[in-house]
Each structure stands twice: as C-alpha cells, then as structure tokens.
Amino acid sequence: MKEQVITARSSRRTPPAKPRSATFMQRPARRDRGNGERAKSSVLRRVYAYLPMAARIVLVISAAILVFVGYRTASSASLFQVRRVDVSGTSRTSADEIGTLVRRAAGKDGVWQANLRAMSDELERLPGVKTAVVTRVLPDRLRVRITERVPAGVVRTAAGHFVWTDEDAVVLGEMAPTDHIPSFFIRGWNEDAGEEARTENVERIQKYVQLAREWDAAGLSERVSEVNLIDVRDIRAQLAGADSQIELRLGGQDLGKRLREALKVLDGYRQVPQGSLITYVDVTQGTRAIVGYGTGAQVAAEGDISGSDTGNPELAPQVPHRQTSGAGLRGRNTVKAKAIKATERSGDKSKSRDEARALTRSRRVG
C-alpha cells in the first residue's frame, strides 16, 4: 500500500512576482548635483592655487584691460555722439554761440565722456554769462541752462566808448544803437586790470544804482548827462542839453537833496547877464552854494541853500564876485585841459569848443 504525504496549505499567499519591465532606476537627489558643481569649482580653485603669482597678476591686468577697452568702445560709439544742444536762459547772449562752444568741447568724447565742469567754466568766461550749468541727456543730447548778467549802467571810457557793466563791475560789451539809453552815464571808471580796480568799480556801480533810483524817483535824471564817480565821496554831475558845460559838485551825502538845490541855484543865476558864463555850482558844504564862472570869478550864495531866496535872479547881481587866486586858477585850467582832450577823443566837438572858450577866458583873467 502506498503512503501519500499531504502538505498543509498555508494561509498566506505569496504575491506574484512583478515582471521585469515594471522595475525602474532611482535618480540621484538634487543635492548630489550640487555636490558635483561644488566639486568643479573646487577643482578651479585648486588649479588657480597652483598658478604662480606672476600668472595671477597677468590674468587680473588682462581682465581690467578688457573691461576698460570695452567701456571706451561703448562710450565712444556713434550712439553717444552729440546730436543736439538745448540752450535756455539767454536773451543778450547768442544761443548759437553757446551751442557751438559746447559741441566743440564735447568733440569725439561724446555725451558719455563729456567734461561738464570744463564746459561750464568755459561758458562762464563769456562776458554776458554769470553761471552756466551743463547736464547730459543720454544718449545724444546736452542741456545748457544759462544765467545772464544783468546790465546795470553804461560807462564812458577814457577813449570815449560806451560800455555796459553789471553790478559786479563786469564789462558786458559796447552799447548798441538799438539798446535802451540809460538816464545818465558813468565816468571815473578804473580801467586797470586786477582785483583792486574791480573792488573800486563795484563801489562805483553800487553808488550809481543808488543815484539812478533816487534821481529817477525825483524826476531829476533827465537833466544829468554824466555822473563822475572817480571819488565816491566827491561826486560830480555833468548836466545835459543847453547846460552841458556846467558841472554840479555834490560831495558824498544827501545827493538827491543837493542835486535839487544846486539846480535851483543854477536856474536862478542863469537868468542874469553873466549866466551864460557859469561853469559849475558847488554845494558840497551843504549850507551855501558857490557859483563859478568861466572868467574865474565866483559868487557865493550865503545861508541855507534850501531857502526860497537862494537862486533868485534879482539877488544874484548884489552878491560880490570873488576872484580866485592864480594858483587855484592854474590848477582848474589843467583839469579843464584834460577834460577837453578826453571830450575831443569822444567826438563831442561842440562841448570841446565851449570848454576851450571858457579856458581861454580864464587864462586872460589870470
């Protein structure tokens, strides 16, 4: 009889084996790739560490040269060449002239490399320019903002030229025929170069501005042709029109009041027979006026010159004439001779003839 061996069935089932096609390979983590990049940079550092010091220096210099050449090439490219210059703030100064100067200064450097400070300095050397600000407008424009000098008065030079000046005593150029004529001109300007002369002239132009404002307000400027400011403590006004040969000596204070009273005295004495010979009225003492004649005689109006009787033509013949001394007369003649020469240079021949006649009469009396 044959024996059979029967094995017991297990309660657990073995899962079927997966086919080989379902298996997959796992990718390396990202940190593994980061490790690879760090490994590469570590290799470069080790290579750089093995380079000798001279090779390192050459490498750094080469890199700097490449950067510099690239920068120069980019900055001098046609993209940055000056194609337009915008100028603002000009009225008396030529905008075209300023634009030409800016383009020339920029040259081949272009807008990128333009030396803006040097451009501003060059523009401020122009007579009518007080300040100049130059800015870049990339890629191809430059902008110029001008602050002009404001004319304050006209100076009559020793050569007879009439030139404008501002309150900083900077000469702006000759007066043009189309310019507005000021109330009166300035004489006694220091034409020397240097800071000392400029300081003196600044004081003169400030005094002139003060006089013009005060005399214009009083309606007296139209009777004055020039004001002599060679000494601001002894100011003298040369009259205009029919009184062009007469000088009013005002001193250094109360100039508006003294001008008014000197004109009042003059108007009174001009109506007497000797009135056509008057050459000056001196009110520097403040309490009286002295009327000088071309004959060398003087008439002193005693008392307060602001009184109503001063300048009365009926009183003029009663005032005694005082003859000046020979020395004083010679001194005045020398001054008049210099004035005549200066006037002749300026072309005012009618005034020169009047001065010459007065000088001749004075010499005969002397």
HELIX and SHEET records of a PDB file:
HELIX    1   1 ARG A   20  ALA A   22  5                                   3    
HELIX    2   2 ARG A   30  TYR A   50  1                                  21    
HELIX    3   3 MET A   53  SER A   75  1                                  23    
HELIX    4   4 SER A   78  PHE A   80  5                                   3    
HELIX    5   5 ALA A   95  ALA A  106  1                                  12    
HELIX    6   6 GLY A  107  ASP A  109  5                                   3    
HELIX    7   7 GLY A  110  GLN A  113  1                                   4    
HELIX    8   8 LEU A  116  LEU A  123  1                                   8    
HELIX    9   9 GLU A  195  ALA A  218  1                                  24    
HELIX   10  10 SER A  221  ARG A  223  5                                   3    
HELIX   11  11 GLY A  241  ASP A  243  5                                   3    
HELIX   12  12 LEU A  255  TYR A  269  1                                  15    
HELIX   13  13 PRO A  273  LEU A  277  5                                   5    
HELIX   14  14 ALA A  316  GLN A  318  5                                   3    
HELIX   15  15 GLY A  326  SER A  346  1                                  21    
HELIX   16  16 LYS A  349  VAL A  365  1                                  17    
SHEET    1   A 3 ARG A  84  SER A  88  0                                        
SHEET    2   A 3 ARG A 141  GLU A 148  1                                        
SHEET    3   A 3 VAL A 129  VAL A 137 -1                                        
SHEET    1   B 3 GLY A 153  ARG A 156  0                                        
SHEET    2   B 3 PHE A 162  THR A 165 -1                                        
SHEET    3   B 3 VAL A 171  GLU A 174 -1                                        
SHEET    1   C 8 PHE A 185  ARG A 187  0                                        
SHEET    2   C 8 VAL A 224  ASN A 228  1                                        
SHEET    3   C 8 ILE A 235  LEU A 239 -1                                        
SHEET    4   C 8 GLU A 247  GLY A 251 -1                                        
SHEET    5   C 8 ILE A 278  ASP A 282  1                                        
SHEET    6   C 8 ALA A 289  TYR A 293 -1                                        
SHEET    7   C 8 ALA A 297  ALA A 301 -1                                        
SHEET    8   C 8 HIS A 321  GLN A 323 -1                                        
END                                                                             
